[in-house]
Structures are given as C-alpha cells and as structure tokens.
Amino acid sequence: MTERAEPAGRTVTLLVVDDHPVVRDGLRGMFAASPGFEVLGEAADGVEAVELAVRLDPDVVLMDLRMPGGGGVEAIAELARRGVRSNVLVLTTYDTDSDTLPAIEAGATGYLLKDAPREDLFAAVRAAAEGRTVLSPAVASRLVSRVRAPRDGTGTPLSAREREVLALVAKGAPNREIARLLFISEATVKTHLTHLYAKLGVGDRAAAVAVGYDRGILGGPGTGDRPA
C-alpha cells in the first residue's frame, strides 16, 4: 500500500465560516474525507459565526473575512471579547494590509490564503487547534515589512472618530458607554478599536492608551475632553 498514514491524535473540530455555500460545501467535504477532522457546523456571516462558536465550542473557526451581514474581523474581535476558547484561522483570498493586520490584531491565530494546498490547510488547522500561529508566506512577508518599518504614527493617522474612541478608552469608558456617548452601535465601537489597534501597532486597550500618550495623540492622563 502506498497510501500515507495520517498522524495519530485527537480529532480537531471545526466551524466553517464563509458566505459562499459552494465554498462551505467544498471545505466540509474536504475535511470529512480526511481522518482527524470533524466539521461541527457552518455559518454564512460573522454574526452567525459567533453564535455557533459559542454554542458548538469548536477547536478552530475557519473564518472568511469579507461577508455581507457581518465581517470576519468584527466576529474575531467579538469571540475574543466573549472569551471563546476556539482559535480562529482566517481563510480568505485577500492579503492586503487592510485585511491582514486588523484580523491579526483582533485575535486571529493564523491567516491563510484560499489558494493554499490542501495539505498546508490541514497542517494549519491542526496548528491553530494547538494555539500555534500560522501565516501564509505572503502574509508573513507583509507583517515582517510592517514590523521593520518605522512606527512613529505618521504613516496612518487615526481618524477623528478613532481619536474620540481612544480618548474615551483612556477615561476608562467601556464599549457600551462609548457607543452611547458617540451615538453609534457597540459593533461600530469594536470596529474602530480594531482599526486604531492596527494603526498604533497594539493588541489591547491599555497598550493603545499608552501609545496614544507616548505619541501625543492624547494629552496628559485625565486631561482629554469628552466629545460632545
């Protein structure tokens, strides 16, 4: 027999998230045909993905990014906020900075492109299940370039709204309070946070505030004016 034996180990459970039914069917069939994987469910957008991840508790959420009705970045951030144990592996056709950086800042464990070979996808899912970071070569190259580039805040300035959100974060306001004060939804607040985290090169609220003061985006602690 020439068939390659699969490595022994526990079964990795998955949630497949993509707005295209054909893609979901293809991924489900591919994992079903390979020992060691079990697809627990499918979601067509980010909102449904969060609901199913909470209910089904998969090891890995295989997440598309651009989906009508709820994007992947917002879903990743929400899963992190809720403390869901599932690790998110982004599987998408997009490798631009505007896609990769927000997804990783939001908490994605890995980022793979849809043209990846089947074996690479299987290996990436297993790695993600173990909490190991997996990046496609193109994405890894972009991130290395980003890390090596000067990060003085002059390349991608915060928008006026992002500054308002950051100022309220510095005052200790939770997302719900920020949403009320700025007359926006909590989901929009999370999106602004994801974007400003990416621009500042940080991963959480405390680091964002620290960098904000360091770069002069915020005044001295406690001196920022509350937006009208």
NORGICOR-V138507 format. One record per pair of residues at least 4 apart in sequence whose ideal C-beta (glycine too) atoms are under 6 Angstrom apart, sorted by the first residue. I is the first residue (numbers start at 1). J is the second residue. Records with the same first field share a line. If there is no record, write none. Layout:
BEGIN
I->J + J
END
This chain:
BEGIN
6->35 + 36
11->36 + 38
12->37 + 59 + 126 + 129
13->38 + 40 + 58 + 59
14->39 + 58 + 60 + 62
15->40 + 41 + 52 + 53 + 58 + 61
16->24 + 27 + 39 + 42 + 62
17->43 + 49 + 63 + 64
18->23 + 24 + 64
19->44 + 67
24->42
28->32 + 39
31->37 + 39
40->56 + 58
41->52 + 56
43->48 + 49 + 52
44->48
45->67 + 69 + 70
46->70 + 71 + 72 + 74 + 75
47->70
49->53 + 75
50->75 + 78 + 79
52->56
53->61 + 79 + 84 + 86
58->86
59->129
60->87 + 89 + 125 + 128 + 129
61->86 + 88
62->89 + 91
63->72 + 88 + 90
64->72 + 92
65->72 + 92 + 99
67->71
73->102 + 103 + 106 + 194
74->191
76->88 + 106 + 107 + 108
77->106 + 190 + 194
79->84
80->107
87->109 + 128 + 131
88->108 + 109
89->110 + 128
90->103 + 108 + 111
91->112
93->114
94->99
95->113 + 138 + 139
97->101
100->111 + 139
101->105 + 198
102->194 + 198
103->108
104->108
105->197 + 198
106->194
109->128
110->124 + 128 + 133 + 134
111->135 + 139
112->116 + 124 + 136
113->136
116->120 + 121
124->134
127->132 + 134
128->134
135->139 + 140
151->201
153->215
156->199
158->162 + 163 + 196 + 199
162->192 + 196
164->227
165->178 + 192
166->196 + 212
167->224
168->173 + 178
169->205
170->209 + 218 + 224
173->177 + 178
175->186 + 189
176->186
178->189
179->184 + 185 + 186 + 189
184->188
196->200
197->202 + 208
200->208 + 211
202->207 + 208 + 211
211->215
212->217 + 218
213->218
218->224
219->223 + 224
END
